[in-house]
Amino acid sequence: MLSEAAQLAVGALVVLLPGLAILLTAGLRERLWLAGLSAPLTMGFVLLVSLFTGVTGLRFGLLTVVIALVVVLLLTGAGRLLIVRRRPPAELAEPAEDDRLRALAGRPARIAQILGAVIALGGVVLGVRMWHKGLGSWATPTQEHDTVTHAVLTAYTHFTGRAAPWQVLPIDVVNDTNIQYYPPGFTDVSALLTDIFGDTMLSINLVTVVFTVIVMPLSVAAFTAAVLRHGRVGRGWVELAAGVAALVSVQLYRPAIAFAHDGGVLPNAAALAITPGLVAVMLVIGKRHWGRAVLIGVAMAGAFNLHPSALTSIAFTTVAAMLGLLVTRSGRLAFVRSLLPLVLAAVVTVVLLIPSVLALLRLGGGTVSDAPANIRGVALGDAFGVLAKLPYGGYFDPGNTLGQLTLGVLGLVGLVFAVLSRRAWTLVTAWVFWAAVIVTYHNSPNSGFGAMVGRYYYRVASRIDSHIYLLIPTLVGVIFVVIGLVLVSGKVRNPIPANARPAIAFGLTVVLLGALTVTTFRGYMNTAAYSLSQRYSAPQFTRYSDQDDAAAKWLKEHAAPGEAILNNANDGSTLLYVDYDLPIVNIVPDGHSPIKENELLLARFNTYPADSQVRDILRRKNVRWIYVDTVAPTVGTDGRHWSGDLSFALAPGLSNLAGLPGLTKTFSSGSVSVYRLDLPPQS
């Protein structure tokens, strides 16, 4: 068995290596592009493979993906050779650094680059430690309700090899029928890891951690580099600021920690993690970069496959940031040069998303715009206060009494530095847009500008607010780079010798970051680990338990092939399918199902002795086993629930089973019981 460090390394390779290999084979060597596009391009590549296997009937799995990657790399390499032969070397070279950039040279530049890398790596290490502390083990299952869907879908793809958008999610996993659309990107990648490790929960957690503590720092580092490039800040300073941003990103409660705590919305958190990186490459794409535009289009489709809202997050942020280009003459030139390549990228994205959109329209059954806001409006001053306080909120902090005030204030200070230095207009305009969305949403959650944008995010405060968090790491990076530029500037009266000024700037960066890390940031990471522990290592409520493991193992040994198991998916019974491919009837945690017969069984199973309709359903589905956990957690419903209630726990039809004819308790462990059902022959 691999060590947990090796398991995480394998997870990182699966998420990053395909995209990175394609970029390198295509001839891209710029660190900004490699950092910002590797993970999104992997997701786009996985989407393409799933479309191919869905059309051809081939099995989606690790072997197929590896073969497909080899083919893609060979084709990309061949195409690259053809282009090299037809174009002069000057057209193929990486863009030269602008002579007007404020850059470091010689040894100070190398020191700054190394220091930035060390700071970023330190952030990754701290993030890994924080998540491991909260999880206890990479294999610890989360108790949240959305991850029931993630685990079942990951297992379904692992068992069946079906991964295309129109093939998932089947509500009836026994017969692979009644398909409902669910974005499969996150679970497709998790299924690849399950092919390696054979453990679905482990794989889901590894993908979550990789996106949070590796992809996210790379993503914000790329965005920081793109912003500063347009601000005429160059070598040395860019790497230093990017490293600072990477370190700051692992302190953020949103999106990853908040989403893992409140609902387990893991694909949405992963999609937000890649957003800054995709915005970064679109900000720096240049004239006639057609190949890069195609790669961006593939990556954008991959982001949608992670979570459809990613497309609006990336589009809104990119447009808002590009408005900042219009402030300067060089920015306006870059704006014009990027338009046609971005149009091509959009066309590629749209073409690749046609199957997903058709599946969504045919199978989705509703839109996010139907949802009312999950908060009440507050006064305008309090709405502005959200930007500074960065409250934890949600189920972790229902009263909004706690917050990441230091990060909020640093973000606002970074905004002031960006404006005064006139070196980060793209960052300023992006911040203004999302600040306007958040303030107006909190002030008037169901009407107005913020509510209009918020409809793409279920009008859920945590999902909307997360966008301002994505900009904070870069804002903090701007603080450090502006201070450094002032310290080394020859225009400012400075008694320090010129050759010693970079060292002073680097030392100040280390001291300030070190002080923040061992004080405020340490507190934030401890709070984040505690928040995670409430859903993983020391859960406040239990859905999956050792009792469920024991019952699943028992049923694996005793249930005959084809014998269905009636269950309440709100408890730990989905482990029966996830771990052992046993045919459970229900997979929807709140008990609501498009299969009305399933709802009827949850509501009225215990009436089967006198209810011929229930008996007919049980016979038709060949239900021979009943799985009951009497302490299922409470989960909210959509308000249109068959029970008439706004919450759901133990299904009414699975209560009061003692003494029913033909029903025998065959296994019991704590609150979990398994019954054998023997209906009399149909007369």
N, C-alpha and C positions, 0 to 999 in steps of 0.2 A: 504494500500500500504506500502510495506516495505521501511524503510529508505535506503538511498544510501549505508550507511555502512553495513547494513544487506544484501543488494543486493550483495555487493562485497564478503561478507562472504559466501553467498550461492554459488557464482561463484567459490570461492576457494575450497569449499567442493566438488563440482562436479568435478573439475579438479584433486584434490589431494586425496580425501577420498577413492575411489575404489582401487587405487594402494597402498595407505598406509595400508588399511585394509588387502589386500592380503599379503603384506610383513609381517605384524604383525602376521597374522594367520599362515604363513609359518615358523614363529619362528625367523625372523630377528629383531634384536633390535639395531643394530649398527646405530648410527645417520648418518654416511656417506651414508649408503645404503638407509635409509629412505629419506634423503634429495635428493639424486641423482636419485633415481629410482621411487619415488611415482608417479610423473606426467607422465613420459614415460610409466610406467606400466599401468596407467589409460588409456592412448591412445591405448596401446596394447589390453587391456580388451575391450575397445569400438570397436576396429577392430574385435575382435572375436565375439562380440555380433552382429555386423552388418553382418558378414559372415553367422552366424547362421540364422538370420532373413531373409537374402537374399535367402538362400537355402530353408528354410521352408515356406516362405511366411508370417511369422508372422510380426507384426508391430514393427518397431524399435521406441522406445520411452522411456520415463522415467520409466514407469511401467515395461517394459520388461527388462530394464537395472538393475533396483533394484532387480527383481526376479533372474536375471542371476547372480548378485553379491552375493546374498544369497547362491545360488547353488554352485558357485565357492568357497566361503568361507567354506561352509560345506565340500566340497570335499577336499579342501586344508587342513582343520583341521583334517579330517579323515586320510588323507595321512600322515600328520605330526605325528599323534598318532601311526600309524603303524611303522614309521621310529624310533620313540622314543623307542618303545618296542624292536626293533631288534638291535639297536646300543647302545653301552655303553655311558654313559653321557659325557665322555671325548671327544667323537667324535662329539657331538652335541653342545658343548659349543662354545660361541663366541671366536674368536681368542684372546689370551692373549696379552697384550701389551708387546712389546719387551723390555727387561730390559736395552738394550743398548740405548733406545731412550732418547733424552734430554727432560725430562718432568719436570713439576712442581709437587709438592706434597703438601698435606695438604691444609691449608687455601689459600695459593697463587694459587693453582690449581683451587679451587672453585671460587675464585675471577676472575681469568682469564676466566673461562668458563662463568660466569655470565656476565662479561664485553663483551665478544665476542657476546653473545646472545643479549645484550642490543644494541650493535653497529649494529648488523644485523637488529634487529627490528626497530631501528632508520632509517636505510636505506629503509626498506619497507614503513614506514610512510612517509618519504620524497618522495619516488616514487609515492605513492598513491596521495599525495598532488599535485605533479607535473602534473600527468596525469589528475587529476580532474580540475586543473587550465586550462589546455589546452583544455579539452573537455567541461567544463562548467557543464555538466550533463552526467551521464553514458549512457543516452538514446540519446545523440546527434549523428546524423548520420555523418559519414565521407563522404566527397564529392568526394573521389578518385574513379577511374574506376574499379580496381580489386575488390573492396568491393561490387560492383554491383553483381558480380558472387557469392561472399560469402553470401550476403544477400538472393539472389534468391535460392541458394542451401540449405541454412539453412531453409528457409521457405518451400522449397520443401520437405525436410526430415520431418519437423514438420507436414506438411499437409498430406503427403502420408505415412509416416512411412518407406520409402525406404532409405537405407543408405549404402548398400554394394557397393564396388568399381565398379562393373559392372552395377549398377543402376543409377549412377549419373555421369555427369550432363546432364539432358535432355535439348537440345536446344529448343525443343517444349514442354513447360510445360503444354500446354493444353491437349495434347494427350499422354504425357510421352514417347515421341519417340525421335529418333535421338540422342542417348546417346553419349556424349563425355566424356572421362575420365578426372576427376579432383580429386586430393587427398581429400578424404572426412573427414579426421580426425578432422580438426578444426571445420568444419561446423556440423559434427555429435554431437560434444560436445556442440556447440552453440545451436543446435536444442533441446538438453536436457534442457538447460536453458530456451529456448523459451516455452517448455512444462510447465515450472514453472511460468514464468512471462508473457507469451503471447505477448512478444515484441521482434522481431528479432534483431533490431538495438541495443537495450539494451543488449541482450545476446551476440552478437558479441563483443561489447565493453568490457563487463565483462570478457570474455575469454581472450581478448587481454591484458587487464590490469593485470589479474591474472598471465598470463605467463610472463609478463614483470617485474612486481614488487614483485612477490612472488616466482614463479618457477625459474626465472633467478638467484636471490640471493641464493636460496637453491642449485641450480645447480653449481654455481661457488664456493660456500662454500664446497660442496662435493669434487669438483676437487682439491681445495686447500688442503683439508685434505688428499686426496690420494697422492698428490705430497709430502707433508711434511712427511707422514708416511714412504715413501720410502727414505726420507732424514733423517730418525732417529730423527724426531722431534715429541714429544709426547704430552701427556695430558696438557691442559692449553694453551700451545703455539699454538697448532692446532686450538683450538676453537677461540682463539684471532685472528689469521690470517684469519680464515674462516669468522669471523664477519667483519673484515676489507674488505675482498673481496666482501662480500655481499653488504656492503655500497657503495663501488666503482662501483659495477655493475649497480646501478640505475642512475649513472651519464653518462653512455655511450650513445652517440648519435646513434651508430649502435649496434645492428641491428634494434631495435624496433622503435625508433623515426624516423630514416631515412626511414624505409620501410613504416611506416604509412603516412609519408609526401609525398613520391615519389611513387605513384601507389597504396598504400594500400595493400602491399604484406604481409598480416597478418599471413597466415599459415607458410610462410618461416621464419618469425621472431620468431614464436612460436617454430618451429623446431630447430632453432639455440639456443634458450633459454635452451632447454633440452640437448644440445650436451655436455657441460662440465660434467654434472652429469652422463651421460651414459659412457663417457670416464673414469670418476673416478671409477665407480664400476668395469669396465673391468681392470683397473690398479691394483685393490686390490683383485680380485677373486683368490682363492687359489686352491690347489690340492683337487680333489674329491668334489668340490662344484657344483655338478651336478644340484641340485635343483635351485641354484642361477643362473646357466648358462641358464636353461630353462626360468627363469623369465627375464633375460637379453634379450634372444631371442625374447620373446613376446614384451618386451619394444622396441626393435629395429624395429620390424615390425610396432609397433605403431608410431614410429618416421617417418618411411617411409610413413605411412598413413597420417601424418601431411603434409609432403612435401618430395618427393622422394630424393631431394638433401641432406636431413639429413643423409642418409646412407653413402654418400661419405664424408661428413663433419666428421662424427663420425669415419669412417674407417681411413681416412687420419690422423686425430688427434691422434687416438689410436696407430696406427702403429708408427707414429713419436715419440710419448711419450714413447712407449715401447722400442724404440732404446736407450733412456736414461737409461733404466734399465741395459743395458749391460755394463755400465761404472763401476759399482761396483759389488763386489762378491755377496752380498745379493740380489742385483737387478737381477743378472743373474739367481740366484736360483728362485726368484719370477717369472721371465720371463718364465722359463721352467715349473714351476708349473701351470701357468695360461693357457698354450697352449691348452691342451685337453678340459678344460671347455669352452674356447673361441671357439674352433671348434664346440662343441655341441651347443653353443649359435648361431653360424652362421648357423648351420643346421636348428635349430628351426626357425630362421628368414627367411631363404629361403623357407621353407615349408609353413609358414604362408603367405608369400608374393606371392605365386603362383597365387592366384586369382587376386591380384592387378596387377601383372606384365602382366598376360594374358589380363586383361581389358585395361591396358595401351597400350599394343601392338596392340590390336584389335580396340581400340576406340581413342587412343591418336592422331594419325594423324600428326606425326612429332617428332623431338627430340630437346632437348636444344642445342645440339652440332651444329645445323645449324646456330645459331645466330652469327653475327659479333660482335666484341667488341663495347661497347658504349662510349669509350674514345679514344683519340689519344695518341700515345706514347710520353713519355717525356725522357729527359736525365737521365742517370743512377743516378746522384746525386740527382735530383729532385724525382726520384722514391724512393730512400732511405729516402728522407725527409718526405714521406708519413707516415712512421713508427713513426716519432717523432711528426709531426704536427697534425696528425689525422684530416685532413680537413673535414669540414661538407660536402661540395660539393653538388652535385645533384641540384634540382630545388630550394632548400633553399639557397644555396651559389654557384651559377653557376661559379663564378670566382675563387673558392677555396681560398678566402681571409681570411676565418675564420677557426679556428680549435681548438681542445681540447689539446693544447700544453702541459699543465701541466700533463694531464693524459699520453700523449705520452712520456714525459720525465720521469715521474715516472715509466712507464713501462720499459724504457731502463735502468734506475737505478736499478730496480728490477732484470733485467736480469744480470747486473754486480754483484749484491749481490748474485744471485743464483749461478753464476759461481764461485765466490771467496769463498763462503761458502761451495761449493760442496755438497749442501743439496737439490738440486731441478733439477737434471739432466733430469728428464722426462719433466719438464716444459721448460727447455732450448732447448731440441731437438724438442719439439713441436713448440716452437717459431721460431727456425731456419727454419723449414720446411715452415711454413706459411709466414714468412718474405721473404724467397726465392721466393715463389709463387707470393706474392704481388709486390715485387720489379721487378721481371722479367716480370710480366704482365703489370705493368705501363710503363716499358721501351719498351716492344714490345707486344702490346695487342692481336695481331692476330697470333703470331707465337712464338715458344719457350716453355719453361717449364711452365711459368705462364699461358700462353694461353691454354696449353694442360689441365692443371687442371681446368682452368676457364671455359672450355666448359661445365662442369657439373653445372655451375651457370649462364648460358646464356651469359657468358663473360661480365657480368654487374659488374662494378667496386664496387659498394656498396655491392653487395652480396659476392664478393670475399674478399674485405677488412674487412668485419665483423669478419672474423675468428681471426684476430690478436687482435681485441677488446675483444674477449672472454677470452683471456689469460691475459689481463692487470690486472683485479682484483686480480688474484692469484699472479702476479708479485709484485703488491703493498703489498699484504699480506706478501710476503716473506721479503720485506724491513723491516716491523715492527717486524717480528719474529726474523730476524737476529740481528737487533739492540737490541732486548730484550735479546737474548742469549748472546750477547757480554757484556751487562750491568751486567748480573748475573754470568758471567763466573768467576771462581776462577783463571783461567790462566792469566787473564789480570790484570795488576796493577790497583787496584780500591780502593780508600780510603773509599768508602761507605760500611758500615757494611753489611755482607752477608744477614742477615735477612731483611734488608730494600731494597735490590736491586730490588726484584720483584715489590715493590710498586713504585719505581722510574721508572721502565720500563712501568708499567701500566699508571702512570701519564703522562709520555712522549707520550704514544700512544694517550691518551685522548686529550692532548694539541695539538698535531700535527694534529690529525683528526678533532678536533674541529675547528682549524684555517683554515684548508682546506675547511671544510664544509661551514663555514660562509663567506668565501671569494670566492675562485675559484669554488668550487662545487656549491655554490649558484648561481653563474653566469651561469654555465653550465645548471643547472636545469631551470633557468628562460628562457634561450635560447631554451631549449627543449620544455618548455610549450608554448612559443611563436610559435615555429615551429608547434606543434600540433594544436594550435589555428587556424593556417592558413588553416587547413583542417577540423576543427570541430567547435569551438565556434565562430570564426570570420573568416569564409572561404574567401580565395581570389577569388574563383569562386564558383558558386552554381549549384549543380545538384539536390539535394533534398531541397525543400522549403515549406513554409506554403501553397503556391499556389498549390503545388502538393498534399499536405494533403487534401486541400479542394476539389480538383478535384477527388481524390480517393474516398472520402466520398460520393460525389455526384453520381459518377458512381456506387458505391455499392448499392445505393438506386434505380437507374434508369436502369441499365443494366440487361436484363433478362438472366436467365441461358442459357448457350450455345452460347451467343453472344460474339464473339471475338473482341478484341480491338487492332487495328493497332497502333503501337507506335514506337518511337525511343528510344532504351534502353540507349542512352547516356544522356538523361535527367532524370527527377525524376519519370518517368512513371512506373518504376519497383516497386514502392511502391504499385501500384494497386494489384500486385500479392503478394508481401511480406507481406503487412498488411491485405489484404482482399481476397486473393486467387482468384482474378479476372483473366480471361483468356487473357493475353497479348500475342502478336505474337512474339515480339523480346526480348531477354535478353542479347545480346552481345553488350557492350557499343560502340565499334568502328564501328558498323553497318555491320561487316563482319559475315557471317553466313554460316554454312554447308548446310542450307536449301536455295537453290538458289531462290526459290519463294519469300522468305522473303527479300532477297537483291533486287529482281526486284520490290517489292512493295515500298521499301525505295527509290529506284531510280526513279520509274515511276508511283507511285500511282495517282498523279494529272493528268495523261493522260487517266484515266479510261473511260471518256466519249467516246473516240475514239479508245480505245485499248481493243479489245475483250479478249486478253490474260490476262490482268490485271483484267478485270471484272470476268473472269472465276475463277481466283485465289481467288478473294474476295468472290465470292459465295461459292466456295468449303470450304473455311475456315470460312464461316459465319461471315465475318467482318462487324459489324454493327456500330462500334464506331471508331473514329479517335482521337488520343491524340497528341497534338502538343504543344511543348514549344519552342518558337522562340529564346531563349537565352541559348540553350544547350552549355555546355563547350566544348572546343576543346580537342580532345584526339588523340594521335598518332596512326597510322596504321602500319601494318606489311610490307608495301611497295608493297604488291600484292593486293591492295584494288580494288574493282570493280569500284570505282569512278576515279581511276588513281591518287588520291591525297595521300600525306603522312600524312594527318590529316583529322579528321572528326568531324563535329559538328551537324548542322541541316541537316537532310536527304533531298536531292533535291526534292524527291517526296512528301514531306509534306509541301512544300512552295507554295505560290500563290494558295490557296484553295478557296478564296472568289469567289462566283458566280458560282461554279461548280454545275451542275444539280444533284439533289438528295442529296446534302450535306448541312446540316443545323447546324449552330453553336448553341449549346444548353447550354453551360457553358463557362464562361470566368472569369479568375482571374489573373490579371497581364499579364505575358507573356504566361500563360497556357490557352489553349482553348480545348474544347471537341466538336466534331462534330458528328452528327447522320447521318449515311449513309443509304439511301434507294434507292437501285438499282431497275430499272424497271424489271418486270418479264422477264425471259429468253424466247425469242421467238423461 
